[in-house]
Amino acid sequence: MIEAATFILLADGATRLRNVQQYFNRKSDDPWGTLLFWMIALTVATGLLILGLRHARWQRRRQPPGKPWRLFKRLVAEAGLGWGDRRRLARLARRACPEAPTAILLSPGALEFAIRQSARGEPADKQKRLAAQLAPVAATLFRATGE
């Protein structure tokens, strides 16, 4: 093992590759040394990959959302809504105001306006069903503000 490190690290640039090739082409009486080398190499590579992924995730969390839909998704997720409610809200925001989806999260009035806007031209029973589906969502979103 130390022999491989000596071959690789102490060689100059021109002979380093030749030394590595000679090391791996030699007949070895100790298969455990080669196995140990590859296990260590695999462990180091896995560790570097994990560190890189964690760093990328940390960088993403530090950056403010630059796109309105990313901000919308983050706010809705932080509100503690279920998957179906988040999907209904996203569909409503897409129909009512696709360029500024967070506008429907500003107040209960804005949410009701978006419901009326998106259900315009629909039958009355469909409008009532949409309002009934989004009533618990509105209660969850705006319970802390008291509006």
Secondary structure, DSSP 8 states (H G I E B T S, - for coil): -HHHHHHHHSS-HHHHHHHHHHHHHS--S-HHHHHHHHHHHHHHHHHHHHHHHHHHHHHHHHS---SHHHHHHHHHHHTT--HHHHHHHHHHHHHH-TT-GGGGGS-HHHHHHHHHHHTTTS-HHHHHHHHHHHHHHHHHHHTTTT-
